[in-house]
Amino acid sequence: MSETTPTPDETPDRTPKQASKVEIAQRIEEIMVIRLSGAGFHDVRNYATEKGWAVSRAQLYRYMQEADARIIDSLDKDRPNLLHLHVARRQRLFARCQASGDWRAALAVLKDEAELCGLYPAKKAELTGKDGSPLELVVKRVGGEARMEDL
């Protein structure tokens, strides 16, 4: 019997190829997209399996942590513009609701936009006693401590 070199498929104890830095960056970008669509760990795991990534559970968690960190970082940088972005999105959504004749959805969008912009007065919360009567609470400073007492 002559000894032949095994093909790569026949190589015993073959370890998967390490992903390059570029491949890892691409994977993290892909995970960011599916995380923004609401994907949880199981969704990410299924996605990785479909893509043929030979990665461990722990590695997937690290990819997800990095993707989440990048999402948070981008939101922190964009924070000053977020209110404007959300208002613009609601205005676009309102226009689409109007165009389709969905008046109930259009009204809901307008109400949400007004609430987001603080156009409604603050909601008042009323405390009631066991008998249903309204309670008034007063905060008094006594000896440096704040104490609430029923009147």
Rosetta silent file (secondary structure, phi, psi, omega in degrees, C-alpha in Angstrom):
SEQUENCE: MSETTPTPDETPDRTPKQASKVEIAQRIEEIMVIRLSGAGFHDVRNYATEKGWAVSRAQLYRYMQEADARIIDSLDKDRPNLLHLHVARRQRLFARCQASGDWRAALAVLKDEAELCGLYPAKKAELTGKDGSPLELVVKRVGGEARMEDL
SCORE:     score description
SCORE:     0.000 S_00000001
   1 L     0.000  130.322  176.722    0.000    0.000    0.000 S_00000001
   2 L   -97.193  144.419 -179.054    1.306    3.403   -0.902 S_00000001
   3 L   -86.673  130.532  178.698    0.577    6.324    1.303 S_00000001
   4 L  -115.324  158.150  177.756   -1.221    9.212   -0.345 S_00000001
   5 L   -76.696  127.301 -179.578   -1.818   12.708    0.885 S_00000001
   6 L   -68.031  148.954  175.553   -5.363   13.046    2.172 S_00000001
   7 L   -73.853  163.471 -178.646   -7.616   15.601    0.527 S_00000001
   8 L   -57.034  -31.916  179.669   -8.740   18.522    2.671 S_00000001
   9 L   -71.575  -23.202 -177.218  -12.109   16.822    3.251 S_00000001
  10 L   -96.407   -6.821 -177.295  -10.390   13.724    4.569 S_00000001
  11 L   -63.115  121.402 -179.911   -7.920   15.497    6.840 S_00000001
  12 L   -70.432  148.469  177.299   -8.529   14.259   10.382 S_00000001
  13 L    51.976   39.732  179.934   -9.140   16.803   13.154 S_00000001
  14 L   -74.428  127.020  178.349   -9.270   19.639   10.671 S_00000001
  15 L   -92.620  146.398  179.463   -9.980   22.945   12.388 S_00000001
  16 L   -64.117  151.366  179.163  -12.057   25.573   10.621 S_00000001
  17 L   -64.869  138.192  176.418  -10.213   28.443    8.968 S_00000001
  18 L   -70.350  138.947  178.290   -9.877   31.542   11.145 S_00000001
  19 L   -75.248  141.506  177.536  -11.885   34.497    9.892 S_00000001
  20 L   -76.114  169.087  178.778   -9.858   37.495    8.771 S_00000001
  21 H   -61.611  -35.904  179.121  -10.345   40.936   10.287 S_00000001
  22 H   -67.018  -43.071  178.438  -12.250   41.968    7.167 S_00000001
  23 H   -63.324  -41.613  178.887  -14.560   38.940    7.440 S_00000001
  24 H   -63.322  -43.890  178.744  -15.170   39.639   11.121 S_00000001
  25 H   -61.969  -40.479  178.475  -15.993   43.286   10.380 S_00000001
  26 H   -65.438  -40.655  178.654  -18.423   42.191    7.642 S_00000001
  27 H   -62.046  -43.822 -179.683  -20.064   39.699   10.007 S_00000001
  28 H   -64.022  -39.938  176.820  -20.512   42.356   12.669 S_00000001
  29 H   -62.063  -42.097  178.877  -22.046   44.719   10.085 S_00000001
  30 H   -64.836  -40.558  178.845  -24.470   41.987    8.997 S_00000001
  31 H   -66.584  -36.606  176.543  -25.394   41.265   12.606 S_00000001
  32 H   -57.415  -44.138 -177.876  -26.005   44.993   13.179 S_00000001
  33 H   -63.313  -46.188 -177.485  -28.550   44.980   10.358 S_00000001
  34 H   -75.247  -27.133  174.684  -30.449   41.960   11.649 S_00000001
  35 H   -66.972  -39.295  177.960  -30.265   43.204   15.255 S_00000001
  36 H   -65.684  -20.711  177.087  -31.867   46.477   14.126 S_00000001
  37 L   -88.661    1.583  175.950  -34.641   44.337   12.638 S_00000001
  38 L   100.808   13.037 -177.482  -35.274   42.818   16.072 S_00000001
  39 L   -70.762  138.651  173.661  -33.160   39.653   15.885 S_00000001
  40 L  -101.631 -171.043 -176.887  -32.289   37.858   19.099 S_00000001
  41 H   -58.808  -43.849 -176.673  -29.542   35.321   19.712 S_00000001
  42 H   -64.231  -36.506  176.619  -31.415   32.437   18.097 S_00000001
  43 H   -65.112  -42.503  179.188  -32.020   34.492   14.958 S_00000001
  44 H   -64.803  -41.718  178.654  -28.341   35.419   14.806 S_00000001
  45 H   -61.516  -44.872  178.171  -27.364   31.786   15.320 S_00000001
  46 H   -62.768  -40.442  178.683  -29.661   30.666   12.488 S_00000001
  47 H   -62.114  -45.652 -179.571  -28.292   33.413   10.252 S_00000001
  48 H   -62.526  -38.918  178.491  -24.701   32.362   10.995 S_00000001
  49 H   -64.854  -44.935  178.727  -25.554   28.737   10.223 S_00000001
  50 H   -61.336  -36.576 -179.760  -27.174   29.710    6.912 S_00000001
  51 H   -78.778  -10.760  179.437  -24.107   31.773    6.009 S_00000001
  52 L    79.833   22.198  177.122  -21.811   28.877    6.861 S_00000001
  53 L   -75.470  125.830  177.292  -19.917   30.656    9.607 S_00000001
  54 L   -95.643   79.083 -177.515  -18.205   28.038   11.730 S_00000001
  55 L  -126.447  152.887  179.908  -18.313   29.959   15.002 S_00000001
  56 L   -79.486  169.014  176.272  -19.041   28.986   18.562 S_00000001
  57 H   -59.442  -43.757 -179.308  -21.912   30.221   20.676 S_00000001
  58 H   -62.971  -39.336  179.613  -19.491   32.396   22.632 S_00000001
  59 H   -66.294  -39.038  176.894  -18.133   33.939   19.428 S_00000001
  60 H   -61.966  -40.520  176.771  -21.653   34.786   18.279 S_00000001
  61 H   -62.215  -39.671  178.585  -22.261   36.532   21.602 S_00000001
  62 H   -65.458  -41.593  176.380  -19.045   38.517   21.097 S_00000001
  63 H   -59.480  -45.080 -179.417  -20.165   39.486   17.574 S_00000001
  64 H   -63.782  -42.147  178.896  -23.546   40.570   18.968 S_00000001
  65 H   -61.386  -42.275  179.263  -21.935   42.594   21.769 S_00000001
  66 H   -66.949  -41.918  178.013  -19.732   44.385   19.257 S_00000001
  67 H   -61.641  -45.852  179.149  -22.694   45.012   16.924 S_00000001
  68 H   -62.624  -40.377  179.262  -24.770   46.364   19.820 S_00000001
  69 H   -63.186  -39.607  178.788  -21.879   48.570   20.966 S_00000001
  70 H   -67.694  -37.797  177.980  -21.565   50.031   17.465 S_00000001
  71 H   -63.528  -46.629 -179.651  -25.310   50.694   17.329 S_00000001
  72 H   -62.041  -42.488  179.738  -25.203   52.446   20.714 S_00000001
  73 H   -61.763  -42.508 -179.753  -22.165   54.465   19.669 S_00000001
  74 H   -67.144  -35.053  178.087  -23.871   55.632   16.488 S_00000001
  75 H   -69.053  -38.388  178.084  -26.969   56.631   18.473 S_00000001
  76 H   -61.951  -40.588  179.944  -24.888   58.572   20.991 S_00000001
  77 H   -68.812  -34.227 -176.822  -23.250   60.514   18.163 S_00000001
  78 H   -90.718    0.078 -172.820  -26.609   61.166   16.492 S_00000001
  79 H   -50.555  -43.887 -179.626  -28.475   62.012   19.708 S_00000001
  80 H   -60.655  -25.875 -177.612  -28.840   65.744   18.958 S_00000001
  81 H   -96.585   -5.190 -173.985  -30.548   64.892   15.661 S_00000001
  82 H   -62.351  -41.513  179.820  -32.772   62.076   16.909 S_00000001
  83 H   -60.639  -46.170  179.458  -35.780   64.261   17.726 S_00000001
  84 H   -62.432  -40.913  179.485  -35.685   65.813   14.259 S_00000001
  85 H   -63.020  -44.022 -179.090  -35.263   62.391   12.669 S_00000001
  86 H   -67.855  -38.528  177.517  -38.232   60.952   14.563 S_00000001
  87 H   -65.016  -44.218  179.318  -40.449   63.916   13.725 S_00000001
  88 H   -61.841  -40.055  177.907  -39.481   63.645   10.043 S_00000001
  89 H   -64.310  -40.575  179.110  -40.260   59.926   10.037 S_00000001
  90 H   -67.122  -37.594  178.370  -43.658   60.556   11.585 S_00000001
  91 H   -65.324  -39.411  176.732  -44.409   63.258    9.029 S_00000001
  92 H   -65.237  -43.159  179.114  -43.537   60.862    6.220 S_00000001
  93 H   -63.908  -40.482  177.219  -45.663   58.154    7.806 S_00000001
  94 H   -59.250  -45.219  179.735  -48.540   60.630    8.204 S_00000001
  95 H   -61.387  -39.984  178.941  -48.321   61.507    4.494 S_00000001
  96 H   -67.637  -38.980  177.666  -48.423   57.821    3.553 S_00000001
  97 H   -63.873  -42.286  178.795  -51.435   57.232    5.818 S_00000001
  98 H   -64.086  -43.818 -178.434  -53.241   60.173    4.224 S_00000001
  99 H   -62.170  -33.923 -179.446  -52.398   59.000    0.709 S_00000001
 100 H   -88.902   -4.650  178.966  -53.820   55.562    1.451 S_00000001
 101 L    77.874   18.429  178.925  -56.902   57.015    3.165 S_00000001
 102 L   -89.309   82.939 -173.559  -56.094   55.405    6.519 S_00000001
 103 H   -68.251  -35.724  179.697  -57.464   58.226    8.666 S_00000001
 104 H   -64.091  -44.169  178.077  -57.296   56.348   11.956 S_00000001
 105 H   -66.891  -37.944  179.083  -53.589   55.617   11.468 S_00000001
 106 H   -61.529  -43.553  178.580  -52.987   59.210   10.318 S_00000001
 107 H   -64.602  -40.173  178.826  -54.596   60.520   13.498 S_00000001
 108 H   -63.040  -39.762  177.882  -52.537   58.115   15.616 S_00000001
 109 H   -64.435  -44.588  178.605  -49.349   59.349   13.924 S_00000001
 110 H   -61.188  -43.652  179.676  -50.314   62.979   14.539 S_00000001
 111 H   -61.959  -43.233 -179.893  -51.111   62.261   18.175 S_00000001
 112 H   -65.214  -40.997  178.873  -47.792   60.461   18.639 S_00000001
 113 H   -63.814  -42.836  179.324  -45.864   63.284   16.986 S_00000001
 114 H   -63.153  -40.369  178.126  -47.589   65.882   19.191 S_00000001
 115 H   -66.074  -41.012  178.571  -46.785   63.834   22.293 S_00000001
 116 H   -61.210  -37.853 -179.468  -43.172   63.442   21.165 S_00000001
 117 L   -84.321   -2.244  178.071  -42.876   67.207   20.744 S_00000001
 118 L    74.079   31.391 -177.973  -44.479   67.856   24.136 S_00000001
 119 L   -81.017  -17.806  178.197  -47.524   69.655   22.729 S_00000001
 120 L   -90.278  149.251  175.592  -49.957   68.103   25.208 S_00000001
 121 L   -65.725  155.460  179.935  -50.119   69.315   28.820 S_00000001
 122 L   -61.351  143.007  178.672  -48.448   67.082   31.372 S_00000001
 123 L   -75.278  138.589  177.988  -50.648   64.300   32.675 S_00000001
 124 L   -98.083  136.053  175.735  -51.741   64.691   36.275 S_00000001
 125 L  -106.270  132.138 -179.261  -51.690   61.724   38.573 S_00000001
 126 L  -114.515  127.767  177.053  -54.143   61.730   41.451 S_00000001
 127 L   -89.352  139.010  178.704  -53.601   59.627   44.542 S_00000001
 128 E  -125.425  151.033  176.831  -56.686   58.237   46.214 S_00000001
 129 L   -80.257 -178.003 -179.935  -57.268   56.716   49.606 S_00000001
 130 L   -61.242  -30.143 -179.572  -58.881   53.352   50.282 S_00000001
 131 L   -86.978    1.592  178.731  -62.304   54.967   50.194 S_00000001
 132 L    90.619   -4.043 -179.705  -61.596   56.566   46.807 S_00000001
 133 L   -78.247  146.820 -178.878  -61.263   60.085   48.139 S_00000001
 134 E   -67.242  143.642  177.223  -58.375   62.177   46.785 S_00000001
 135 L  -108.721  141.121  173.377  -55.277   62.483   48.955 S_00000001
 136 L  -110.085  131.675  179.319  -53.114   65.554   49.121 S_00000001
 137 E  -114.481  137.173  178.290  -49.485   65.035   49.942 S_00000001
 138 E  -124.132  136.406  176.904  -47.198   67.719   51.255 S_00000001
 139 E   -98.488  123.356  179.757  -43.457   67.407   51.551 S_00000001
 140 E  -118.912  142.532  175.711  -42.104   69.040   54.708 S_00000001
 141 E   -91.750  120.862  179.386  -38.500   69.463   55.723 S_00000001
 142 E  -131.380  116.113  178.142  -37.978   68.278   59.251 S_00000001
 143 L    56.865   37.190  177.410  -34.477   68.085   60.663 S_00000001
 144 L    84.007   -6.963  179.381  -32.872   67.995   57.220 S_00000001
 145 E  -107.502  146.906  174.129  -35.041   65.078   56.017 S_00000001
 146 E   -90.132  133.724 -179.265  -37.925   65.270   53.611 S_00000001
 147 E  -135.181  135.621 -179.693  -41.062   63.601   54.958 S_00000001
 148 E   -98.038  132.377  179.092  -44.420   63.094   53.279 S_00000001
 149 E  -130.216  142.397  174.777  -47.534   63.494   55.387 S_00000001
 150 E   -77.695  139.746  175.643  -51.196   63.122   54.558 S_00000001
 151 L  -101.742    0.000    0.000  -53.275   66.212   55.261 S_00000001
